[in-house]
């Protein structure tokens, strides 16, 4: 999770969310929000990391991978996690507005899909939450 936090901090004008994909104990992919930079609503940290991991491993199934993300994934990202067959997800802070891995909904543990994800919640939660709180405070104060 510390690596995901570090990745989130590299984003200057974006909501600081970071994601890393770990395969057999090694970080193989990183992603951070780039929606504003790329003008792309799908450029979430998780999507960016999943795309990089798929290229690195040469396939779309990320079966032996763990995704670490600083903020609970939204519906789009939860769907990508399910479709990539990622077996394990580690979440820092929960998202009570858009989270779909336990807050607003729980797509990654739905019996409606053929793949379920093991989720660990609250890893370095305070640090992940503070990162977001500070960003939005700076945005309100005109510092960003």
Residue, then its C-alpha position, 0 to 999 in steps of 0.5 A: x500500500x505504501x507504493x500505491x500511496x507514493x504513486x498517488x502522490x505523483x499526480x499533481x492536478x488529479x485526485x490522488x488515487x494510486x494503484x499497484x499490481x503485484x505479481x508473485x511478490x513483485x510490483x509489475x504495474x502502477x497507475x494513478x488518476x489521469x482523467x483530467x490530463x488525458x481528458x478520459x473518464x476511464x483513466x482511473x488509477x486501477x484501469x491504468x495499472x490493470x492495462x499495464x499489468x496485462x501488457x507486462x504479463x501478455x494477457x488479460x487474465x491477472x490470475x496470480x495478481x493482487x491489486x493495491x489501491x488507495x481508494x475503494x474502486x468505483x463500479x467501472x473499476x470493480x468491473x475491470x477487476x472482475x473481468x481481469x480475474x484479479x483474485x485479491x484486492x487491498x483497499x486503503x480508504x473507503x469511498x462512501x459516494x462511489x465505492x462498489x467494493x463494499x460501500x455503496x455496493x459490492x460488485x466484487x462479491x456478488x453472486x451474479x458474477x462468475x468471479x469473486x474477489x477476496x478484499x482486505x479493507x483499511x490498509x493504511x486507511x488514515x494515510x490514504x484518507x489524509x491524502x484525499x482530504x488534503x488534496x480537496x482542502x488545497x483545491x478549495x483554498x485555491x492552491x491547486 
